[in-house]
């Protein structure tokens, strides 16, 4: 079995671009992320971040360590820690499929192809393929969104006769599938990641709801989202920062009387996310907290 070799470098946020530049061209993949999560949404210069560089072939760690030390000295950079590791390459999609166990949440039974037999008759089935996109129902944010989704009605007087739904940041498409099976309506789903679009399209097909959902590869509220009209329900399980940045866009696309379900942020980020949507004209109706993750339901 082949291996992947990893160099993990911890530094301050202000130096991230320098180290990413160093690894560009020599590493097959580079990933940067916050190493010590803080309450603030926007990163600050002294925040602690990690740069992880992945290599397909074994590298000379001692040489790279010396080069990085010299590079940091020349550019007045700070290396907090530097670690080397290697992992066995595995088929992550297959591992997800093998490890996944059926989940019951919000009246739904979420399973994969290995558990097709003996589906419970009292629950709505959702089959999820082994894909690269986020959202199998086992994460707190996804399950919380599904619970809220199962509690709302789109047949109240404040909604139109033909309600429409937007799933912003669809991931695996699980929320769109749940909505399609709950409500007989038009659904628009979008995501910024091509892998998510591929996985969601497959999941829509195997759940026989592809004809109810328009799927777009888009960065936020693109023209395709606007052109499909305003929405009775907007679901967005992404991250705190894009939720805040798109709060006004969400409000502009939500019908009066409509509902928004938001997730993907931690308890210490919740006040910032919710405040942005209150400032955009929405009203908070309820929140759930699951293992330090918050799911919020708002109305317009």
N, C-alpha and C positions, 0 to 999 in steps of 0.2 A: 504494500500500500504506500502511495506517495505521501509526502508531507508538505505542510506549509510552514514557513519560517517567519516569525513575527518579532519586530523590534518595537517595544513600547516605551515611549519617551514622554515623561511628565514635565510640563513647563507652565509658564504663565500665558494667559490668553493673548497678551500683546506680542508674544513671540511665535504664535502658531504659524503664521504665514511664512516665516523664515525657515522653519523646520519642514513644512510641507514642500517648500521650494527645494530644499536639500534632497528630499527623497524622490522628488519627481524625476522620472526617467530611469530610476534604478529599482524602484519597487513596483510590483504589479498592481497593488491597490494601496491607497492611503485613506485612513479614517481618522477624523478629529472629533472629539466630544468632551463634554464637561466631566472632569474627574471627581470633583467635589461639588455636589449640587447645592445651590444657594437659593434663597427666596426670590431674588431678583430675576426678572425675565430677560433683560438685556445683559450680556456679558460685560464685565469690566476688566480693565487692563491687568489687574493682579489676580484675577480668578485662576484657579488651577484647572488646567486642561490636559488631555492626553492625546498624543499623536501616535497612532498605530500604523506601522508599515508592514505589508505582507509580501513575501517573496516566494516564488515558485521553486527556486533552487536554493540550496544551502549557500549562505553568505559568510564572508570573513568577518565575524563579529568583532574581533579585536581591532581589525583595521578600521571598521566603521566607527567603533567607539572612540578611537584616537582621532579620526577625521571629524567626528561630531564635537569632540572636546575642543579641537583647534578652531572649528567653524564657530562655536559658541564664543570662544575667547576673542576671535577677530571681530565679531559682530556685537559683542557685549550682550550675549544672550544668557538666559538662566536655564540650566538643566537640573530639575529637581531630582529626577531619578531616571535610570535607563535600564531596561530589562530585556532579556532575550528569551524566546521560547519557541517551541515547535509543536505542532499538532498533527495528528493523522488526518488526512483528507477523508471526509465521509460524504455520502449523498444526503445532504440535509433535508431535501424534500422527502426522500424515502424514510428518513429517521422520524420526521414529523408524522408521516402516515403510520409508521409502526408504533410510535409512542402514544399517539392520540387515543383518548378514550371518550366515548359518548358523553355529552353534557346535556343536562336538563336545565333550561333557564327560560323564564317568562312564557311558559307554555310551549316552548320549542324543544325539539330533540335534535341536537347537533351531532353529526357522526361523519365517518368517512367510509370509503368503499369496503373496508374490512369488517364493517358492522352493519351491513345492509339487511341481514336476516333478523326477523322478529322485532320489527320497529313497533314501538308502543302506539296503540290506536288513539289514545287520548291526548297525544302531543303532536304538534305540527313538525314534520321532518325537514331538516336542512342538511344536505350532504355537502361536505367541504373537501375539495381535492387537496392533494399535497402540493402546495404551491409555494412561491417565495414571498407572497404578500402577507402583511400582518392581518390577523383576525380569524381565529378559529373558535372564538366564543369562550375560551378558557381564561383570557385576560380580563381583569376587573373592569377595564373601560368598556370592552365589548359587551360583556354580560350586563353591565349597568345600563348601557344604551338599549339593549334588547328588553330589559325589564321596563324601562320607561316607555319604549315603543309599544309594548303589549298593554300598557295602562291607558293610552290615549285613544281618543275617538276622532275620526275625521268626518263624522256625519253630524256634527253640531251645527246650529244655525250660523255660526260665525264662519263656517267654511263653505266653499262652493260645492255644487253637485258633483263636480268631477275634480276631486282634489289631486294635487300633484306634489311630488316629494323630490327633494334634492339630497343626495348622499355625497357630501363634499369630503373627499379623501376616502374613497370607498375601500381601499385595501383589498381584502379577499372578496369583497362584495356581500359579506354576510348580512349587513344591515339592510341593504337593498333587497336581498332575498327575503328577509323576514318581513319587510314592508310590503313586498309584492304578494306574499302569501296571506298577509293580514287585510290588505286594502286593495280593492279593484280600482287601481288608478295609474296614472302616468308617472314614471320615475326617471329621474336623470341622475346618473352616477359619474363621478369624475375622480381622477387621481393624477398626481404629478409624475408617478413612477410607471414606466412601461411594464415592468414585471407585474405590478398590481393590475394593470389593465388586462394583461394576458390571463392572469389567474382568475380575476373577476369574471371575465367573459366565459371561461371554462365552467366556473361555478354556476353562473346564470343558466348555462346550457343544461348542465346535469340536473338542475332543479326545475327545469321547464318554465323558466320565467324570463328568458331572454327577449321574448316578444313584448314584454311590458317595460323594458329598461333601455334607455339610451345611454351609451357608455362613451365617455370622452377622455382623452389624454389631455389634461389641461392644468395650468398653474393658476389655481385660485378661480376667481369669478371671471372667467373668460367670456368672450362674445357668445360662445355656444351656450353657456349657462344663462346669460341674460336673455338670449333669443328664445329660450324655452319658457319664458314667462316667469311670473312670481309664483311662490310655492306656499302650500299650506303647512308643510313640514320640512324643516332643514335639519339634517343630522350631520354632525361633523366631529369625528373622533380622530383628531390629529395631534397637534402639540400646542403648548401654551402660546408661544410667540406668533405663529400664523393665525391662531384663533383671534388674538388681540388685533393683529394687523388687518384682519378681514372682518372685524365686527360690524363696521358700517356697511360693508358689502352685503353681509348676511341680512342685516336689518332692511336694506333697500330691496332685497329679493324675497323677503318674507311678507305674505299677505297680512293685513290687519286681522287679528284673531288667530293667526298662525302660531305654530309651536316650533321651538328650536331645542334640539338635544345636543349638548356639547360634552366632549370628553377628551382625555389625553393630557390632563394637567394634574399636578400634585396639590396637596392641601395647602402648601405654602405659596402656590401660584394662583390659587382659586380666586382670591380677592381681586387680583389684577385682571384676570380673564372676565370675571363677572362684571366688574366695574366698567370695562370697555364696552360690554354689551348693554349695560344700563344706560351709559352715556349715548349709545346709539339709538335709544328709544325703546328698548325691551324691558320686560318686567320679569324678575326671578320668581318662579312659582315653587320650585323644589330642588333640593340637591340630595345626592347619595354619596357616601364615602365608603370606599372599598380598599382596604389595605393601603392607605395613604393616597389613593387616587380618588378624584372627585368627578362626578357626573352631574351636570346641571340641566334643568329644564326651564326654559323661559318662554314667554309669550309676547306677542306684539298687539 
